[in-house]
Amino acid sequence: MFAQAILSGFRRVFNPFVNVLTGVAVLLMLPMMFLVTADVIGRYIFNKPIPAVFEINSYFIMVAVVFFPLAYVQRKKEHVFITLFTERLSSRVKAVLDTFSLIVGFVAYGLIGIYSLQRAIMATEVREYISGIIDMPVWLSKWIIPIGCLAFCIELLLDALENLPQIAGREADQEVPRG
């Protein structure tokens, strides 16, 4: 019961952070749509494409749209789950398998996050940019992946910890609020 209170308290603090990341990703889809549309119109109707649209979308907007909402999607249990072989198993066995997959995801995205954090630090130290018509400072965008991976790893860890009472054979008295 004490552990559930701690998890619930941590979720109350963590959920707004996840909501902000998701909100940023959703809001960034608007300029992405308008930039691509304007670039296509400019390119094929007026023969004047907008400079650096591809770079802005691929180095900044798309990365945030993919990585920032990962934790939110995990919280809502909206990732793809295949239950063909597990639907007839007991809830305890399902919790063990679910926890195992959460730990594998935690390790995988933790490694991605650590590697991308190292790359972000190096890119920041040298102020990495792409030269072209417009010099694009890409070192800023390198921080998106480790931030998204960190939030996702925390969400995976919280989900794994919430499965422990069921694995131990004790059903939780009440669900931990997911936000």
Summary of the structure (lengths in Angstrom):
residues: 179
radius of gyration: 20.5
end to end distance: 18.9
largest distance: 67.3
contacts: 491
relative contact order: 0.17
helix: 71%
strand: 1%
